[in-house]
């Protein structure tokens, strides 16, 4: 039976209504400072925690509930005679329901001008102690950390006079997850105060489930979609405007597509298949950018994922609607565009702000028994390290096309080669075991468009064979990181063919 409840919440959403119904059900309510004031102002009878402990709140409220009269009432085993005898001897009354949520630490540190002292003061101590105590004793005590569960608790109390064992255990799991997330947030914040500590000794990852997925990469695999708690960024923070449920592969491919267009300041579009771009283009308008991206490989574009870095208008929607695509993601859509694209029942329309580059972004990959973690590849090239290494300098147009191709090749699986001209990819060679093989695929795909195109390579050329193949196909300029022991051989080959070549000093392997 729920006879006595302790309520102490920072998030007071729904708490007055909840407490009122508890009182009407005959539950005695104990409370602290701000919560007590809110309940008393609503004319709900409430006992001040200091009247229970016989000790005032001290040290600016840092110490108020850390007391045997509170924790004894929560932790006592009701079927243990020794515990019951000790409660009787010390006049400790049982607490059956603990309703607590914590100081808003995450909201506090999200403020741009927050000080370390302010952040520290928003680290809750008594709250987590009460939550963990109640969760530990879930066989007898109900713990609630989520206002969304108030109605569930009330219904069970009203129907049965108590909360079921299954619900108590479920709430205990949620409570331990709540305190674990809270502590992880504090740990992460304090670690980040030390700029050198990008990779702390213990890595805490806290994600919340968005949804279960129909299956994983293949139908025999189970899957779910999680996001960083409360995020509104990127694919995980996207708002779906139309279409059927996203699949595992949709999500992975959509991330790959959106990452490409986020690297461009001008209107840009990318078409993705299996995380690789089959086409990328830029233009004066987003419609022009999309058409260029599609034209690179119309065959592969069928059933692909489209990302755009500008609002999708009616003109762009009309062009996209000519083929079948799985997902379209953009910062926004006009209503006309939504109306046009919604004519196809299953296409998913995702609206999401473009991700901003962050020094704290980490890339995580799983290995057997662990993970490897790196900071995200947010850089393009160190401009001071870029240099022309051939006798011929790129023309202004070649230089612009080289920069375009370099932005794209960064997002292609290694070994990667991209051919481009007129601000669009014309050939992409991805994920090959040798670099000349990737070049041959890109050249074959481009066909006649290879003539007067430029080439980008995500890493250096170990031999001159790729440059010889590029020259034979009509490539006029190349951009690559450099750094091979055979760089001189590659430079000599480019000079022999009259190709201009730039070394960036930075590679972009993508595994």
Secondary structure by P-SEA (a helix, b strand, c coil): cccbbbbbbccccaaaaaaaaaaaabbbbbbcaaaaaaaaaaccbbbbcccccccccccccccccccaaaaaacccccccaaaaaaaaaabbbbbcbbbbbccccccccccccccaaaaaaacccaaaaaaaaaaaacccbbbbccccaaaaaaaaaaacccccaaaaaaaaaaaaaaaaaaaaaaaaaaaacccccccccbbbbbbbbccccccccccccccccccccccccccccccccccccccaaaaaaaaaaaaaaaaccccbbbbbcccccccccccccaaaaaaaaaaccccccccbbbbbcccccaaaaaaaacccccccccccccaaaaaaaaccccbbbbbbccccccccbbbbbbcccbbbbbcccccccccccccccccccccaaaaaaaaaaaaaaaaccccbbbbbccccccbbbcccccaaaaaaaaaaaaccccccbbbbbccccccaaaaaaaaaacccbbbccccccaaaaaaaaaaaacbbbbbccbbbbcc
